[in-house]
Amino acid sequence: MPGRSHPELIVPASRVPLPTRALDKKLAFALTLADHHHCWCAWCFDYIKTKDELEGHHIWPSADLAKLLVGERFPKDCLVPVHKRVCHREELQDRSNTAGRFLLEARKLAPDDFDETCRRAFFDGDLTRKLFLHEWARRRCAKQNDQAGKRQNLVFELNALAGSSLGPLLAQSSPHAGPSWLDRMVPPKTKDRELLVYSGSELVNSGRIWDGWQRYQGVLAEAPRVRKLSSKLYAKVARVRAIVTFETKHSKEALELSEEDKYTLRTALLSSGWSKIKVGDYTGARDAFDSITSWVVGDVSWWHRAEQEFGVGCTMYLEHKAEKLKEALERLLRAQYIFALLALQGTPVPDPREVGHPGPVRVTPTEVILWIAQDYGAVMSLAYMTDLRKEALRYLKDSLLEILRRENYSLRGG
């Protein structure tokens, strides 16, 4: 195994849970872009082989986030691995500074422009940016004693948080720190159905699947009333139920309830694809994942693109193994890169690594690539994986960096 003779090498050990695969917790971010050899650079795609070469690049500068979110503690470190010198300081840092500047300038926007900036970030799939903006707005409303505005921003924030890589941090509680941020914002026994549903979705996506599902039970118990009062809210309940159960009947209901909205229809198609994987219908799963872009027309969020690439990559490998190894790895690499560079997380899925695909579990593209390498590591050489990355990702990088640097909306400038 590479790296055993040199303790400085950044080498993940497969079969070990993702948070502990790095040499220490401070290096856990390196596993967002890694395989069975080493972690690799978000800018040049070459391997980072020693600690001395490794830098954690802040997607949004922590200094700007500290200015935006003054006061109550809030996670600010969204990191990807890069080579310390040229790739970080001479290439990525300027782009990151621009993204940070737009975050700070959003505070000065007129209310309609601010709302449109957040809405566009959501539909772009730039969910963590939306999360930061609504957290700032929620705090502002709290200071102004605007309870309605505070609650509305919290709903928007929870919706973004479900797809953000910061989700697990904000859903995590501990004996020392007490209740999680999420449990403080939305106590489990709240009577507010909408907050229960949106906080439940975030808990499910962040790995507290049982806790999230418990929040849905009260809403499901009065499903006819909820459906009558808010078809939109009930449709979200149906989509999360499809994700948690992966039963065909629930996936069908989620699809039927989402037909009129392109964004939610794509989300429902994801759960439909995974429900088919669970029963071994890989052809049907591929059709569902492909339909996200072939059947539902219009712009696709990067979150949906990442989820689609992950689903198709897993399906191709499960169905074809060595025959489609290169194509499956390309898909998984694209999912890995989008999730990392936009600080996103996916939904729980039936575990593609286990016979019978039990689920739901949180599985990342990194984990699936490590799993595939257990069987095909001899083919997946260091040079093979490097060339494959550069081929699969060469057109992605600029598009993702442009999303991060997208200007705030202004009625004066569009």
C-alpha positions in Angstrom: 0.0 0.0 0.0 1.4 3.4 -0.9 2.4 5.6 2.0 3.1 3.0 4.7 6.9 3.7 4.6 6.4 7.5 4.9 4.3 9.0 7.7 4.0 12.4 6.0 2.0 11.1 3.0 -1.6 12.0 2.9 -3.1 8.6 2.3 -6.6 7.6 3.2 -7.2 4.1 4.5 -10.2 2.4 3.0 -12.7 0.6 5.2 -12.3 3.3 7.9 -15.2 5.8 8.5 -14.7 8.9 6.4 -14.1 11.4 9.3 -11.1 9.5 10.6 -9.3 8.6 7.3 -7.0 11.6 7.4 -3.9 11.6 9.7 -5.7 13.9 12.1 -9.0 15.8 12.3 -7.4 19.0 11.0 -6.7 17.3 7.7 -10.2 15.8 7.3 -11.0 18.3 4.6 -8.4 16.5 2.4 -10.8 13.6 2.1 -13.2 15.7 0.1 -10.9 15.2 -2.9 -9.1 11.9 -2.4 -8.7 8.4 -3.7 -6.8 5.3 -2.7 -3.4 7.0 -3.5 -3.6 10.5 -2.0 -5.7 13.6 -1.8 -5.5 15.8 -4.9 -5.5 19.5 -5.7 -8.7 21.4 -6.5 -6.9 23.6 -8.9 -4.4 21.5 -11.0 -5.9 18.0 -10.2 -2.4 16.6 -9.5 -1.8 14.6 -6.2 -0.7 16.3 -3.0 1.7 13.8 -1.6 3.1 15.4 1.6 1.8 17.6 4.4 4.3 20.3 3.4 2.5 20.6 0.0 -1.0 20.7 1.5 -3.0 23.8 2.0 -6.7 24.0 3.0 -8.2 26.6 0.6 -11.2 28.5 2.0 -13.9 28.6 -0.6 -15.1 31.8 1.1 -12.4 33.7 3.1 -12.9 33.2 6.8 -12.1 36.8 7.5 -15.1 38.0 5.3 -17.4 35.4 6.9 -16.3 36.7 10.4 -17.4 40.2 9.3 -20.7 38.9 7.9 -21.6 36.7 10.9 -20.5 38.7 13.9 -21.4 37.4 17.4 -22.9 33.9 17.8 -20.5 31.2 16.7 -21.2 29.7 13.3 -19.1 27.3 11.2 -17.1 29.2 8.6 -14.5 26.8 7.3 -15.4 25.4 3.9 -12.1 23.9 2.8 -10.7 22.0 -0.2 -7.2 20.6 -0.6 -4.8 22.5 -2.8 -1.0 22.8 -3.4 0.2 25.3 -0.9 2.0 27.8 -3.1 1.2 28.4 -6.7 -2.2 26.7 -6.9 -3.5 28.4 -3.8 -1.9 31.9 -3.6 -1.5 32.6 -7.3 -4.6 30.9 -8.7 -7.5 30.3 -6.3 -7.1 33.0 -3.7 -8.1 35.9 -5.9 -11.3 34.1 -6.9 -12.1 33.3 -3.3 -11.6 37.0 -2.4 -14.1 38.0 -5.0 -16.7 35.5 -3.7 -16.1 36.9 -0.2 -16.5 40.5 -1.3 -19.9 39.7 -2.9 -21.1 38.1 0.4 -20.2 41.3 2.3 -21.7 43.6 -0.3 -25.0 41.6 -0.1 -25.7 43.3 3.2 -26.2 46.6 1.4 -28.7 45.3 -1.1 -32.3 46.5 -1.3 -34.7 43.9 0.1 -35.9 42.7 -3.3 -32.4 42.5 -4.6 -31.2 40.5 -1.6 -34.1 38.1 -2.0 -33.4 37.6 -5.7 -29.6 37.1 -4.9 -30.6 34.3 -2.5 -33.1 32.8 -4.8 -30.6 32.6 -7.7 -28.0 31.0 -5.4 -30.5 28.3 -4.5 -31.4 27.5 -8.1 -27.7 27.7 -9.1 -27.0 25.1 -6.4 -24.8 27.5 -4.6 -26.5 26.4 -1.3 -23.8 27.3 1.2 -23.6 30.9 0.0 -27.4 31.1 0.4 -27.0 29.6 3.9 -24.6 32.3 5.0 -26.8 35.1 3.6 -29.9 33.9 5.3 -28.1 33.4 8.6 -27.0 37.0 8.4 -30.5 38.1 7.5 -32.0 36.0 10.4 -29.7 37.7 12.9 -30.6 41.1 11.5 -34.3 40.4 11.9 -33.7 39.2 15.4 -32.0 42.4 16.4 -34.9 44.4 14.8 -37.5 42.2 16.7 -38.9 41.2 13.3 -40.2 37.8 14.3 -41.9 37.0 10.9 -38.7 37.9 9.0 -36.6 35.9 11.4 -38.8 32.8 11.0 -38.9 33.1 7.2 -35.1 33.4 6.9 -34.8 30.4 9.1 -37.0 28.3 6.8 -34.9 29.4 3.8 -31.7 28.7 5.7 -32.8 25.2 6.7 -33.8 24.4 3.1 -30.3 25.4 1.9 -28.6 23.7 4.9 -30.0 20.3 3.9 -27.7 20.4 0.8 -24.7 22.2 2.4 -21.6 20.4 3.7 -22.0 22.5 6.9 -25.2 20.5 7.6 -23.6 17.8 9.8 -21.7 20.4 11.9 -24.9 22.4 12.6 -26.9 19.2 13.4 -24.3 17.8 15.7 -24.7 17.9 19.5 -22.3 16.9 22.2 -22.2 16.4 26.0 -19.8 19.3 26.3 -21.4 21.8 23.8 -25.0 20.9 24.5 -27.8 20.9 22.0 -26.9 21.4 18.3 -27.5 24.7 16.5 -30.4 23.0 14.7 -32.0 21.7 17.9 -31.8 25.2 19.4 -33.2 26.9 16.3 -36.0 24.3 16.0 -36.7 22.3 19.2 -38.0 18.8 18.4 -41.3 19.5 20.1 -42.1 22.7 18.2 -45.7 22.9 16.9 -44.6 24.7 13.8 -45.2 22.1 11.0 -43.1 23.9 8.4 -40.1 24.2 10.7 -40.5 20.6 11.7 -40.5 19.5 8.0 -37.5 21.6 6.9 -35.4 20.8 10.0 -36.3 17.1 9.6 -35.0 17.2 6.0 -31.7 18.7 7.2 -31.3 16.1 10.0 -31.9 13.2 7.5 -29.4 14.6 5.0 -26.8 15.2 7.8 -26.9 11.6 9.1 -29.3 11.9 12.0 -31.8 10.0 10.0 -33.9 8.6 12.8 -34.2 12.0 14.5 -35.2 13.6 11.3 -37.8 11.0 10.5 -39.2 11.4 14.0 -40.0 15.0 13.2 -42.0 13.9 10.3 -44.1 11.4 12.2 -46.3 14.1 13.7 -46.8 15.7 10.4 -47.6 12.4 8.7 -50.1 11.6 11.4 -52.3 14.4 10.2 -51.4 14.1 6.5 -54.9 14.8 5.1 -55.0 18.1 7.1 -51.5 19.0 6.1 -52.2 18.2 2.4 -55.3 20.4 2.5 -53.6 23.3 4.2 -50.3 23.2 2.2 -49.9 20.9 -0.8 -46.3 22.3 -1.1 -45.4 21.2 2.4 -47.0 17.8 2.0 -45.1 17.3 -1.2 -41.8 18.0 0.7 -42.9 15.4 3.3 -43.5 12.9 0.5 -40.1 13.5 -1.0 -38.3 13.0 2.3 -40.4 9.8 2.9 -39.2 8.5 -0.4 -35.6 9.2 0.5 -35.9 7.5 3.9 -37.8 4.4 2.8 -36.8 4.0 -0.9 -40.1 2.2 -1.5 -41.5 2.4 -5.0 -44.9 3.5 -3.9 -43.5 6.5 -2.0 -41.2 7.4 -4.9 -44.2 7.4 -7.3 -46.2 9.7 -4.9 -43.2 12.1 -4.7 -43.0 12.2 -8.5 -46.7 12.8 -8.9 -46.7 15.6 -6.3 -43.7 17.4 -7.9 -44.7 17.4 -11.5 -45.5 21.1 -11.6 -42.1 22.3 -10.3 -38.9 21.5 -12.2 -36.6 21.7 -9.1 -38.6 19.5 -6.9 -39.3 17.1 -9.8 -35.6 16.6 -10.2 -35.3 15.9 -6.5 -38.1 13.3 -6.7 -36.3 11.6 -9.7 -33.2 11.2 -7.6 -35.2 9.2 -4.9 -36.9 7.2 -7.7 -33.5 6.3 -9.1 -32.2 5.1 -5.8 -35.4 3.2 -5.0 -34.7 1.2 -8.2 -31.1 0.6 -7.3 -32.3 -0.8 -4.0 -34.2 -3.6 -5.8 -31.5 -4.2 -8.4 -33.2 -2.4 -11.3 -30.1 -0.7 -12.6 -31.6 0.1 -16.0 -34.6 1.8 -14.5 -32.3 3.7 -12.1 -30.2 5.0 -15.0 -33.4 6.1 -16.8 -34.5 8.0 -13.7 -31.2 9.7 -13.2 -30.8 10.6 -16.9 -34.4 12.1 -16.8 -33.1 14.8 -14.5 -31.6 16.5 -17.5 -33.2 14.8 -20.5 -36.9 14.9 -19.4 -37.0 17.9 -17.2 -35.9 20.8 -19.5 -34.2 24.0 -18.3 -31.3 25.0 -16.2 -30.1 22.4 -13.7 -28.7 23.3 -10.3 -25.2 22.1 -9.5 -26.6 20.2 -6.5 -28.8 18.2 -8.8 -25.9 17.7 -11.3 -23.7 16.4 -8.5 -26.4 14.0 -7.3 -27.1 12.9 -10.9 -23.4 12.2 -11.6 -23.1 10.2 -8.3 -26.2 8.2 -9.0 -25.2 7.4 -12.6 -21.6 6.6 -11.6 -22.8 4.1 -8.9 -25.4 2.6 -11.3 -22.8 2.1 -14.1 -20.4 0.4 -11.8 -23.0 -1.9 -10.2 -24.4 -3.0 -13.5 -21.2 -3.3 -15.6 -18.2 -3.4 -13.3 -14.9 -3.5 -15.3 -16.7 -3.0 -18.6 -17.7 0.5 -17.7 -15.1 1.2 -15.0 -13.6 4.3 -16.7 -17.0 5.9 -17.4 -18.3 5.2 -13.8 -15.1 6.7 -12.3 -15.5 9.8 -14.5 -19.0 10.3 -13.2 -18.0 9.8 -9.6 -15.0 12.2 -9.9 -17.3 14.9 -11.3 -19.7 14.4 -8.4 -16.8 14.5 -5.9 -15.5 17.7 -7.4 -18.9 19.5 -7.5 -19.7 18.5 -3.9 -16.3 19.7 -2.7 -15.9 23.0 -4.6 -19.4 24.2 -3.8 -19.3 22.8 -0.2 -22.4 20.6 -0.8 -23.7 17.3 0.6 -26.0 14.8 -0.9 -29.0 12.9 0.4 -28.8 9.5 2.1 -28.9 6.5 -0.3 -29.2 2.7 -0.2 -25.5 1.7 0.3 -24.1 0.8 -3.1 -21.2 -1.0 -1.4 -23.4 -3.6 0.4 -25.3 -6.6 -1.0 -29.0 -5.8 -1.0 -28.1 -2.1 -0.7 -29.4 -1.5 2.8 -30.1 2.1 3.6 -30.5 4.9 4.0 -26.9 5.8 4.8 -24.7 8.8 4.0 -22.2 7.7 1.4 -19.8 10.1 -0.4 -18.2 9.7 -3.9 -14.8 9.4 -2.1 -16.0 6.4 -0.2 -17.4 4.7 -3.4 -14.1 5.3 -5.2 -12.2 3.8 -2.3 -14.5 0.8 -2.4 -14.1 0.3 -6.2 -10.3 0.5 -5.7 -10.4 -2.6 -3.5 -11.3 -4.6 -6.6 -9.6 -2.6 -9.3 -6.8 -0.9 -7.6 -4.3 -2.5 -9.9 -6.0 -0.8 -12.9 -6.5 2.4 -11.0 -2.8 3.4 -10.9 -1.6 6.8 -9.9 -1.0 7.8 -13.5 -4.4 6.4 -14.6 -6.3 8.3 -12.0 -4.5 11.6 -12.6 -5.2 11.4 -16.4 -8.8 10.5 -15.7 -9.3 13.4 -13.4 -7.9 15.9 -15.9 -10.1 14.5 -18.6 -13.2 14.4 -16.6 -12.9 17.8 -14.8 -11.2 20.1 -17.3 -14.5 21.8 -18.3 -16.0 21.8 -14.8 -13.6 24.0 -12.9 -14.2 27.3 -14.7 -18.0 26.8 -14.5 -17.9 26.2 -10.8 -15.6 29.1 -10.0 -17.9 31.4 -12.0 -20.8 30.3 -9.9 -18.9 31.1 -6.7 -18.0 34.5 -8.1 -21.4 35.3 -9.4 -22.4 38.9 -8.7 -25.2 39.9 -6.5 -28.5 40.7 -8.2 -29.4 44.3 -8.7 -32.4 45.8 -10.4 -30.0 48.4 -11.8 -27.6 45.8 -13.3 -29.6 42.6 -13.5 
